[in-house]
Amino acid sequence: MTIVIGPSVDHADPVQRRRLATELRKLLPDHCVLDQLEQLQPFECDAMTSAREIPLLVVLPETLQQLQAVVRYAHEIGIALIPRGAGTGLSGGATPRPDAVMLVVSKLSRILKIDAENRIAIVEPGVCNLAISEAAAAEGLFYAPDPSSQIASSIGGNVAENSGGVHCVKYGLTTHNIRQIKYLDPTGELITIGGSGLDGAGYDLMAVMTGSEGMLGVIVEVTVNLLPLPESVVLLQAAFPSMEQAGEGVMSIISAGIIPAGLEMMDQTAIEVVENYIHMDLPLDAEAILLIELDGTDAEVEAQLEQVKTQIGEYQAYDLRLARSEQERIQLWSGRKSAFPAMGQVTTDFYIMDATVPRRHLAHALKRIVELSNQYELRVANVFHAGDGNLHPLILYDASIADEVVRTEALADEVLTLCLALGGTLSGEHGLGLEKLDKACDQFSTVELEQFERLKRVFDPDGRLNPGKAIPTPNRCAELGGLHVHEGKIPFPELERL
């Protein structure tokens, strides 16, 4: 992970920009082609603001036909394309290049069909995540994946990053909730993968495309699964004297055969910052808080609620607060959902990490992150999806202090190394993008990277779709001296006890 500080610089060839803009305006309305510096600057980064670059051009097609025309033209002249949705990605996957056209699909934002009988919705890539559930609510249905950015993030980006959210512990990630994708290959040909049923013949290309970070095709339509709204939903908040006890509480719930709709954790630092931000009387003496959402039939939820109380009671859970109505649940969730903006009160900058560990190692991982926080003298707030081991440590630092930037980079690297050593992965839902491109050399072997590279060439022979993101080349890793954690080259003797 590299933190780049300072404004972006326009490195594009101005002559190439003018010529390209002239040609693209023959394919699109004038207002859909952006070529002035003040128009391009808002697209210099996605939500990972540390990596910035001025794109060569930005195009915003309004129809599939316009989008297809741009992709075909780019193929003809051999120029790279960087697909972008709402720009809420946190791993730099939509970071521009000065030699590439940014292809923004946010104007393709229609919900084409809500099919209640078959429990599906057919949507364009620019449709906001939350809009799908809002449109389906009248039919008593909802779309399960709900990333924290769901009010702004678009479904095309959700598919590209395989986004998750609070409810993924029970309902799965994006890949588990879609049936069909239509995408444009690098030549502009429209291809359909998946189908109307729950399974289809042939290779599972849906799984390949989901999470591919715009490197294999440009998504133009998605068919998503809709689920019935549950009869009953309750939310239980519980405080714990220690992080270890909260982690054991998570394991006890899952081990008892209960799969909560949501299972989130906040540590003491996050609790303190959030309480100072929204004043909801959080227990400041707690080292951790669990938010446990249960849904299903009335009888099922009540039975699980009593069982959960018993399970977490064995780990000294206290200050239990129960929300039954929608308004009560919204209020109780507000602490967890306010965590990121709350950090702005106590720090000028913070780095949002994304990695996973097996649930059984949660307590150890959190304890070690606290030790690393003290070692590097940087505050770390932990707010994360405990139910599936998806960690989101927030490293608080000041980007104007060079030494703090260096320490933040080192701390982040150690956290990722820890997660890999515990048998986890570099990302749970944010993708690798630019952020963890080099660190991927520690997770994947040379053979695996070569297979990834072969797959990329099958879909994108010329390497023009979102080049230089997500998957490092074997040569790049060799130059960096990739360690390959899973091959045992990073010793962690203390893990033998776990």
N, C-alpha and C positions, 0 to 999 in steps of 0.2 A: 504494500500500500504506500503510495507516494502522495503527499499533500503538496499541491502546487499553489503558491501564494502570488497574488498580483493580478492585474487586469489582463485580459486576452489581447493578443495582437493580431492584426489582419495580415496573414501570410499569403493570401490567395493572389493569383496572377490577375491583375485588373483587366487586362486585355481578354483573357480567357473568360472572365466573368461577364464582360459586356457581350461578347459573341454568343455565349451560352444563353444568356438572358433573352437575347433577340430571338434565338431559335425556339426556346421554350415558350415564348409568348405567342408563337404560331400554333402551339398545342393547347395552351391554357389561356383563360382571361388574364389581362394585365395584372389585376390585383392578386392573382394567385402565384405570381413570381416575384420574389423579394430579392433585390440585388443591391440596395443601398445599405451602407454600414449601420445606420440607425435602425434599419429593419432587421438586419442580421444579428445584431448584438443580443436580442432577447433569446436567441436560439444557441448561444455560445456554450451552454451546458444543460444537463438535466438537473435533477435534484442533488446530484453529487457536484456541488459548486466548486470543488477544489481543482477540477480539471476543466479548463476552458479553452476554446478555440473558435475563431470566426469561420463559419462555413463558407464554401465557395459561393453557393446559392441556396436559397430555401424555396421549395415549391409546396403549395397547399392545394392539391386537386380537390374538386368538389363532387366528382362522380367517379365511378369505377372506370369509365371509358377514358377520362382524363388521366387517371392514375396509370392505366395500362399504357397509354400513349407515352407518358414520361419514361416508364420502365423500358419500353421498346426503343425509344430514342437513346437512352443511356447505354443500352446494349449495342446499338449501332455505332456509337462513337467511342465506346469502351471506357466510360467514366463510372466511378464508384458511386453507390447510393447508400445513404444512411437512413433507414426507416426510423420514424419517431412518432409516438402517440402524444399523450398529454404531457410528457416530460417530467413525470413524477419518479422516475427510476432513480435508485440510490447507488448504483454501481458504475455510473458513467457509460452505460451501454449506448446512450444516444449522444455521446460527445462528438461534436463535428470534426471534420478534417478539412484543411484548406484546399484539398484537391478533390473534394467529393460534394455531391449535391445532397442536401438534406431533404428527404421525402416525408413530409408531415401528413399523416392520414386523419388528423383530428376533425376535419370537415365531413368525413364519411361517418355520420353520427346518427343514423336512423335505426330504430328498432323495426325490423322488417316484418316480424310476425311473433305473436304470443300464441302458442298452440297448447291450450290447457289440457286437451284430451291426451296428447302425447307428452305433456309436461316438458316442453322445450320452448326456447326463444331463439329466433334467428336475428342476429344483430350485425351491424357494420362495426369496424374496428374502433371507431372514435366514440362509441357509446360509453358513457361513464358506468363504472361497475354498479354503483348504487341505483342508477336509473333502471336497471333490469329488474331488481326486486320491487322497486316502486311501481313499475308497469305491470308486474305479475301479481301484485298484492290483491288486485280486484278479483283475481281468479283463485285466491287463497293459496298462492304459490310464492316461492322466493328462490333467489340464486345464492347458494351457500358461501362461496369464497368471498371474504370481506377484508381485504387489506386495509390497513389504517388509513390509507389515502383514497378509500373507495369513493368518497364524494367527488374526487377529481380524476383519479386514475382511470384509464380507458381499457376496454376489454382486449383490444389488440395487444397492448402492452402487458396486460395480465397474462395472456397466452405466451408472449415472447419471453417473459421472465418466470413463468410458472408460479404466479403469486399465490400466497396463502391467506393468512389472517387469523383472527381470533377463533373462528369455527373450524379450522382445518384439522384439529385433533380428532373430530368426529366425522366431518364431512369431506375431508381431503383437500388437496390443492387444486389448482385450476385443471390440471391434467385429468383429475378424477371427475370433473364436472362438465366436460365438453364432449360432444358427439361427432362434430364435423367441422372441418376448416376448409375454406377456400383461400388459396393464395396465388400470387403471381411468382413464377420462377424468374430468373434473371433476364430471360428473353422477352418477358411480358406475357407468357402463356398462362392461362387460368387453369389451375389444377385443383381438384376436389379430393380430399382424403377423409377417411372416416365414413359415416353414413347415418341413417336415421335410427338404426338399431343400436343395441348396446355393444355389439361386436361386429367385426367385418372380416372378410377373407383377406389373405395376403399379409404382408409385413405391416407392423403397427407403426405407420408413418406419423400418426397423430402424436405418439409419444416422442418421436424424434423432433417434430416441429415445435411441440410445447416446451418452452424453456430454451429455444435455440437462439434467442437474443437478436433476432433480425438478421442472422447470418445465412439462413437457408432459403428464405422466401419472404415476400411482402404479404402479410395477412390482410385479406379484404372482406372476409365474412366468417362469422363463428356461430355455430349452433350449440347452445348451452343447455344443460339439464336444469330443470326447475323441480323443486321439492315442495311438498305440502307444508304450509305453515303449521308448526306444532300446536297441539291442543293446549299445552301448558308450558310455561317457561319461568324458571326462578333463577335468581342470582344470589350466591352466598359469598360474602367477603369474610375472610378469617385471617387473624394476625398470628404470628409465630415468634417465639423468643429468639430463634436462631434460623439462619439460612439452611443449615443442615436439617433441622426439623421440618421446615417447609418443603425441602426437597424430598424428604422421606414421606411427607404427607402426600405429595404428588404420586409417588410410587405406590403408596398404600391404596389410593383411589383406583388407579389403573389395575393393580393386582387383584382388587376385589371384583373386577369384571365390569366396572362402571366406566363408560366412555362419555365424559362431559361434552356438552356442546362447545364449551370454552373453558380453558384452564390456564390462567395468566398469573404471572408473579411480578412483584415489584420489591426491590430491596430497600434498605433503610435510607440510603441517599435519595433515591427516587421518591420515597414517601415524604421526606422532609421538604424537598423542592416542590412537589405537587401540592402539599398542604399549604405552603406559603403562597402558592399561586391561586388556588381556588377555595381554600378554607372550607373543607368538608369534614373537619373533625376526624382526620385519620389518626390512628394510634402511633404517635411518634416514638414510643418506646419499643415498637416492634422492629425486629431485624428484617422481617419479610411479611408481605401480604399475599395471600392467594385469592384470586377471583374465580369462583367455580360456578359455571352456568350449566344448568340441567334442563333438558327439554324432552318432550314426549307426551304421552297420555297423562291425565291427572294422576291416576293410580301409580304409574311408572315413576313419575317425577317425585311424588311424595315418598315412595319407598326408597328411591335412590338418595333423596335428601337426608333421610334419617340414617342411612348407611354411611353417607359421606361424613356426617357429623360424628358418627362413632369412629370412623377411620382416622380422621384428623385429630380427634380428641386424644388419641393415643400418643400424639406428638405435641401435646400441650397447646393446641390451637385455642385462642381466646378472642374476645371482642367480636363474636360472630354477628354479622348483620345480614338480614335476609330481605331481598327485594322481590316482590311478586308482580306488581303492576308494571306496565311498560314505562311509565314515568319514573317509578322508583328504580327500575333497572338502568334507565338512561342516566339517572343521577349517580348511581353507584359506579357505573362504567366510566363516568366522566373523569375520575381520577386517573385511570389507566390511559384513557384517550387524550388526556391533557399533558401527559408526561413530556412529550417532545417539545411543545411550545413552552412549557414551564421552565425548561432548561435555559431559555433566553434570559431569565431573571438573574441567574447566578454565573453565567459564563458568556463570553463574547462569541465563542465558537464551540461546537461539539461534533464529534465524529460518531456516526451511527454505524455500528458494526452488525454483521449478520453471519452467523455460523451455527452449526448444530453439534450436539453431543447426544449419545444415547441417554435416555431418561435416567438410567441407573447411575450415571456419572454426574448428574446435575449438581449435587451437593459438593462433590470434589471440585468440579469446574468453577463453581461460584466462589468457593473458598480460595482457590488459586488465583482467580481474578482479583479478589480483594488484596492478596499478597502482592500481586504485580502492581496494583494501584498504589500501594504504599511504597513499593520499590522504586517506581518511576515518579513518585510524588505528584500524581495526577488523580483528580477525583473521577470515579467511574460510577455511573448510575446504571443499574440493571433493570430493564423493563422488557419482559419477553414472554414467548409462548411456551410455558412450562410443560404443557401437555404433550408436545412433540419434540421437546429439547431444543427448540429454535431460540438461540440466545441473541439478544440485541444490546450488548454493552454500549453505553454512551460515554465516550471519553471526553471530559470537559477540559478545554485548553484555550489559550490565547494565541491566535495565529500571528499576532504582531511580535511575539517573543520567539525568536528563532530556536532557542533551546527547547521550548515547549513543543514546537512542531516536531523536532527531532525525537523527543521523548515519546510523543504521541505515536509517531510511526513505529518506534521500537516496541512500545506497549501493544499496539494493535497486532504487530507481527507475532509477538509471543502468545497472545490470546488465540490467534488462528493456529499456531503450531500446537498449542495445548489441545484445541478441539480436534485436530487431526490425530494427535497421539491417543486421544480417548476413543478413537473410532468414529469420529464425526466427519462432517464435510465443511467445505469453505462457505457454503451458502445454503440457507433454508428456503429463501424466497426472493432475494434481491438480485440474484444472478452474479456473475463474475465481472462482466463488462471490462472496463479498464482497471477498476479498483483492485481486483485480485488476480489480474492476468499473470503476473510473475509468480505469485504465491501458488497458483495452480500447478507449477512445476514440482511442488512438494507433495501434491496429492496424487498426481497421475504419473504412471510409468512411461517410459519412452514408447513402449509398444502401444499403450492406450492412446497416447498423443498421436501416434502415426495413424491409428484407426480413426480418430476424430478428423484428422487431416484428410484422409481418404473419403470420409463421409461428406465433408465440406466440399470437396472437388466434385462429387457426384451431383450435389444440388447446385453448386455455384462454381463451375469449372475455372472461371477466370478470377475468382476471389474478389468480386466487386461489391458484394453485399456486406455492409458493416465491417470492412476489413480491420484487422488488428484488434479484435475484441474477443473476450471470453475464453478462447482456447489458444494457449501459446504453442508455437511450433517446437518440435523436438530440438532444433538448432538453438532456439532462444533459451530453452531450459538448459541445454548443454553449456552454453556460454555463462549462464547464471550459476551453474553447479547445483542443479536441482537435487534435493535431498531424498525425495520419495519416502515419506514417513512410513507408509504401509510396508515398505521393504525392510524396515527395522533399522534404518540408518540414523534415526534420532532416538537416543536412549532416554527412557523415562522409567527408571527402576521402581519408583513409587507406585506405578500402575500395576505392578505384579500383585499388589494387595487387593486390588479392586475387582 
